[in-house]
Amino acid sequence: CLRTTAPESSGGGVHAPVQMPLTSVQSLLAGSTPSKVDPVVEAFNKNSRSAKFSAKEDINEKQQEIVVNACSAALVQEALNTMPDSYLADSGALVVRSGAKTGRSPKDKRVVAEPGSEDNVWWGRVNIKMTEPAFMINRERAIDYLNTRKSVYVIDGYAGWDPAYRVRVRVVCALAYHALFMRNMLVMPEELPEDEREEGDFVPDFTILNAGGFPANRYVEGMTSSCSVDLHLGRMEMVILGTQYAGEMKKGILTLVMYTMPLAKQLPLHSSANEDADGNVTLFFGLSGTGKTTLSADPRRNLIGDDEHVWTDRGVFNVEGGCYAKCVGLSAEKEPEIFGAVRFGSVLENVIMDLDARSVDYDDISVTENTRCAYPLSYIPNAKSPAVGGHPKNVVLLTCDGYGVLPPISKLTPDQVIYHFIAGYTSKMAGTEEGITKPVAAFSACYGEPFLVWHPIKYGTMLAERLKQHGANAWLLNTGWVGGAAKGRRCPLQYTRAIVDAIHAGELANAHCDTEPFFGLKYPTKVKGVPDSLLNPAASWESQADFEATSKELAALFNKNFEQYLGDVPEAVAQQGPGQTKMAYPAAAGSNN
């Protein structure tokens, strides 16, 4: 189960999980040299007295344990032995804290400007340029830190279930909990069909060096804090400093896929996916907190994945081998599949637990609202393996409307789906990023702007082509507020599920619809199991005047946001933005006008 600096053995047969020789990991931890020197100088240095004496320096005498591809049980034990704030919950899950950072740090993300990718990257606030020397300093800093640890953990796995597009990933980290997290999130070799398992040495395509327990040096060019999450597309490496939030590793792989898949003419998506017994696939697009994980974990459908997918010429495949579900308010009644996945081998992050009873209080968000659980895909009873499916029949764009003015469900035209996909309206939910403590209206291109590498138009164009080719129905599903942010409430999950059920049953494809006047969205007037008044957002407001004012406010934000894309999208798509009100919104009886 553990592979350390002890002599290597051949392992358990041709289909055992593929192990990388420890010497390769040791070579990685040896660091790199800034530049090559003249061969004569190199030969002189090699045989010099200083080289002879330096060979006996303390730093080269370290007896470091390198733990390679440990099983889940061993990593749980390592975490309990080495991390003071780690415990086993009564469910068997490992409970850990991620330190000061309890969410991603998007302002500290950097992408190296290097010749092979520089002309393709959408530079700006999402992809902040980093120089090659700055990256190498951070890389050496990470390696130096890892070399000071008593133990270093290595996980080798894959990103992607489709063998045609699979990426070999190596994670080198200082915390056993990070290793267990990535063991859950990657596709592990033993999970693959036997005829797809590789023999011989594991040679990574992409390497993550996680030294999150050590800060970045603020004097390094481009550093604005002690945290830095750096991606080098030329070296195919990621370096993490100054944050122990495990989600940075997961989203780093999504960012990588967001770049590499369009190069292969395939469409990467920040989405969940499931399918029915007949193989009809539904994609759910959305940011954290919009319901991707919850809605895709449907006991009547097979789960393909909850967050990261690629739509290829052959269908869709999951990038990940696990799920990273939000835990706030988690219960067996509301989300039985996810609740049941919280067991031995899972990682519970930043939750509050009674240390005597070892029971977790999922309603306690005193540490963060972004409490999480990472578990293997196989922990969901109806998860599909291999996690691949056909071309989608339904595409659902999820938004969490904090303003409370969008209909709970709208049927989109082909032009509308591209408009709303590129606009990516949602509300950032508390805790998913540092500093976010209440819902904030935001536009996130392609429902995944923090992870985009190419310009959003590239992804939008690819989606339009696939929708046209395969004729999928498209929907805008609002899982956010009804009745306004101040006096309203979030749309009850039971009604959201009923709407999704009606989509899957085909009941809404030809349903009678009204058109709301501010965004031009067509919404059905009846859905089985959902109050009629809920389908018309105006009916949930106490004041019609307040509703109209709020709708116009959000419409103005839509138009302002989309100005940046007007020169790049077809006119028919640009015209799907909100216009002037031309009709009265059907209001609830007795409302205050």
C-alpha positions, 0 to 999 in steps of 0.5 A: 500500500505504501511505496517509500524510499525502500528498495522497489519491488515489481508489485502485484501483477500486470494489472496492479496500479502502475507505479512510477520508480521512486528515482523519478520522484527524487529527481523531480525533488532535486530541483533544476538549474537556471541555465546550462554552462560550458561543458569545460566548466561543467566538467571542472565543477563536477570534479572540484573540491567544492563539489566533493565537500558539498556532497556531504552537506546536511541537505543531501543527507536527509532521510525523507520518506516518499509515499507513492500511491498509498491506498485510502486506508493508509492515507487516512492513517497518515493524516490522523498521525501527522495532522493535529486537526484531523479526525474520523467522523462517526460516518468513517469520513476523514475530517480536516481543516484547510487552514486560513484559506477555505475557498479558491483564491482566483486573484492569485492565479497566474499563467506563464506567458510562454511561446507555445501558448501565449497567443491562445490565452485570454489574458486579463483578470482571469489569466494573469501573466507570469514570467518564466523566471518568476514561475521557476523561482516559485517552483524551486521554492515549492521543491525546497519546502517539500524537501524539508518535510518528513514525508512527501506524498505522490499520487499518480492518476488520470484526468478523463475516462475516455482513453482517447483524451486521457491525461496522466497526472502526478500530484506531489504534496506535503499533506496526506489529506491532499493525497487522499483528496486527489486519490478520490478526484482523479481516475485511478488506474485500478478503476479503469477497464482491464484492457485500458490499464497501462503497463510499465512506468507511469510517465506524467503528462501533467504534474502538480507540486503542492507546497501550500503550507509555504508562502510565496515570496512577495518580492518575486515579480508579479506576486501580490500576496503570500498565495500563488497558484501558477500554471505553466502550459509549456512545462505542463506543471502547476505550482501551489504556494500559500494555500492548503485549500484542496480545491485548487488542485482540482480546479487546476486540472479543469483549467488545464483541460479547458486549454488542451481540449479545444486544441484537440477540437473537443469542447470542455465544460464546467458541468455535471452529467447524468443519463437515464436507462435508455442512455439519454444524457443531460448536461447541467452547466453552472458554477459552485452553489447552483446545483450541479452536484445535487441535481445530477445525483438523481437515484433514478438516473446514472451519474456520469459526473458532477463537475467537469466534462468534455463533449467530444465527437463521440459523446461526453466523458467525465474528467474526474474520478470523484465528486466534490460536493458542498455540505452546507445543510446536507441531510439524508432526506434532501440529498440521500446519495451525497449523504451516503457517500460520506463514509470511510475514504471520503474527505470532509473539509472545514465542517464542524464536528462534535469531538465526543460523539464524532457527529458532524453538524452540516448546518454549522457554517462558523468556519465557512459556508464552503464546507465540502466532501470529496469522495470517489465516484463509486460511492454514488450507488448509481454512478456509471463506470466507465463515466462516459455517455452519448450526445446530450438530449437536454442541456440545462444552464443553471443560475442562482439568481440572487435578485429573484426576478428570473423564472425558475425554468425557461425554454431557450431558443438556439440563439438564447442558449449561446447568449446566456452561456457566454453571459454566464449570469449567476450569483456568487454564493457565500464561501466559494471564494475568499471574501464572499460572505453573501450572494453577489450578482456576477457574470461568469462567462461559459458558467466557468470563467475562473477556469477559462483559458481561451476567449469565451467566444471559442467555447460558445462557438463550439457549443453552438456547433454541437447543439445544432449538430445533435439537436439538444433541447436547452433550458435556463434553470434558476435555482436561486431566489423567489420573491426577491433577495431581501424578503424572498427565499431560495427556490425549494429543492423539491420544486427544482427537482420536479422541474428537472423531472418534467424536462426528462419526461419530455413534458415541457418540450411543447408546454404552453409558455408565457413570455416575460417582458424584460429578458424575453424568456419563455416559461411554462405556466404549469409544471407537475408538482410545482405551484403555478405562482412559483413559475411566474416570478412576479407572483412571488413579490409583495410589490409589483413596482419593486419587482419591475425596478429590480428586473430593470436593474438586472437587465441593465447589468446584463446589457453592460456585461455583454458589451464586451462580446458584441463585436464577436458574436452573431447579431442574432445572438447579441439581440437576445439581451434584455430590451425595453419592457413592452408588456405588463408582467402577469402579477399575482392577485392582490399584489401591491402595484 
